[in-house]
Amino acid sequence: MFRHLLYFIFCFVINYSFSQTAVFKEDGKWGIKENGNILIKPAYDTIFNFDSTFKVCLACAKIKSANPNKYIKTPSITFNCRYLNKRSEPLIIKQFASDTCSIFSLGKNTVAQYLNGNNYMTVAVKNHKHLVYKDFTQITSKGYDEIHFSSDPEFLVAENKDDGNVLLSGLINKKEEQIIPMVFSHVKVNSRDSLIIACTTGQGANSEDDVFNYKGEKIAAYKKHIELATKDFIVHKIFSPKEYLIVYNIKTKEEKVEYAQEVYLYKGEELLMMNEGHWFLYDMNTHKKSPYDLKHQKK
């Protein structure tokens, strides 16, 4: 718990460095001010400043309880927290069973999840996660073991554990309607070509990787692992005995072997690849390669 608290303090310091608001302490309790005006009254044992969007902060009360280990006499300390906006209004999560929750546990990733630079965050209720916009508009009502946006913001990657405690992935829309069932090891989206790639890595020798359209209709299946898919090409990744890529042309059935540890979709029919620390562009039609200066592109 001490290490977790140090991590929270680190996140707080980083956040404070660019924040226009300031935490303050009064009579042993913490609150937040903005330009000398009190936004959050000093009523909390610890508080984490507003995120970079200045929409949400995290205010926590310390709870002491008997240690579950009867041989340890020191009390167990936990924190019950509220997500608050600048009007000091709390986030309230509504669930499908009409239950609501406004008190949240302070977990290992709680602070980092709301301090992200996005306009949304992940919050945990009874060990299940929900997506929420930082104006407190709730995105998901069902709880998931993991939930995050795909590369296409109209779809969410939802993950739940099976009976064997294995995390399985699927795809839902913002209405939480199933597009791809949660039976895959990994799901990703190519928004440029409106394709969904569902992988079965680690699920057995007879498993297949599938390609779906945005309606959830399967349009192709392959025994080899699919790293990337476009409307004209499939990029397979082979892991054993040596790691390499196969660029497969769907129309001509041609296969081309390339060695790279990383590969990403680039522009048009080009791929961005990295092999042994060297980045280059690869044209899937012509098989031509050209150098790529990653440092120059980041500037």
Rosetta blueprint (number, residue, H / E / L):
1 M L
2 F H
3 R H
4 H H
5 L H
6 L H
7 Y H
8 F H
9 I H
10 F H
11 C H
12 F H
13 V H
14 I H
15 N H
16 Y H
17 S H
18 F H
19 S L
20 Q L
21 T L
22 A E
23 V E
24 F E
25 K E
26 E E
27 D L
28 G L
29 K E
30 W E
31 G E
32 I E
33 K E
34 E E
35 N L
36 G L
37 N E
38 I E
39 L E
40 I E
41 K E
42 P E
43 A E
44 Y E
45 D L
46 T E
47 I E
48 F E
49 N L
50 F L
51 D L
52 S L
53 T L
54 F L
55 K L
56 V L
57 C E
58 L E
59 A E
60 C E
61 A E
62 K E
63 I E
64 K E
65 S E
66 A L
67 N L
68 P L
69 N L
70 K L
71 Y L
72 I L
73 K L
74 T L
75 P L
76 S E
77 I E
78 T E
79 F E
80 N E
81 C E
82 R E
83 Y E
84 L E
85 N L
86 K L
87 R L
88 S L
89 E L
90 P E
91 L L
92 I L
93 I E
94 K E
95 Q L
96 F L
97 A L
98 S L
99 D L
100 T E
101 C E
102 S L
103 I L
104 F E
105 S E
106 L L
107 G L
108 K L
109 N L
110 T H
111 V H
112 A H
113 Q H
114 Y H
115 L H
116 N L
117 G L
118 N L
119 N L
120 Y E
121 M E
122 T E
123 V E
124 A E
125 V E
126 K L
127 N L
128 H E
129 K E
130 H E
131 L E
132 V E
133 Y E
134 K L
135 D L
136 F L
137 T L
138 Q E
139 I L
140 T L
141 S L
142 K L
143 G L
144 Y E
145 D L
146 E E
147 I E
148 H E
149 F E
150 S L
151 S L
152 D L
153 P L
154 E L
155 F E
156 L E
157 V E
158 A E
159 E E
160 N E
161 K E
162 D L
163 D L
164 G L
165 N L
166 V L
167 L E
168 L E
169 S E
170 G E
171 L E
172 I E
173 N E
174 K L
175 K L
176 E L
177 E L
178 Q E
179 I E
180 I E
181 P E
182 M E
183 V E
184 F E
185 S L
186 H E
187 V E
188 K E
189 V E
190 N E
191 S L
192 R L
193 D L
194 S L
195 L E
196 I E
197 I E
198 A E
199 C E
200 T L
201 T L
202 G L
203 Q L
204 G L
205 A L
206 N L
207 S L
208 E L
209 D E
210 D E
211 V E
212 F E
213 N E
214 Y L
215 K L
216 G L
217 E L
218 K E
219 I E
220 A E
221 A E
222 Y E
223 K L
224 K L
225 H L
226 I E
227 E E
228 L E
229 A E
230 T L
231 K L
232 D L
233 F E
234 I E
235 V E
236 H E
237 K E
238 I E
239 F L
240 S L
241 P L
242 K L
243 E L
244 Y E
245 L E
246 I E
247 V E
248 Y E
249 N E
250 I L
251 K L
252 T L
253 K L
254 E L
255 E E
256 K E
257 V E
258 E E
259 Y L
260 A L
261 Q L
262 E E
263 V E
264 Y E
265 L E
266 Y L
267 K L
268 G L
269 E L
270 E E
271 L E
272 L E
273 M E
274 M E
275 N E
276 E L
277 G L
278 H E
279 W E
280 F E
281 L E
282 Y E
283 D E
284 M L
285 N L
286 T L
287 H L
288 K L
289 K E
290 S E
291 P E
292 Y L
293 D L
294 L H
295 K H
296 H H
297 Q H
298 K H
299 K L
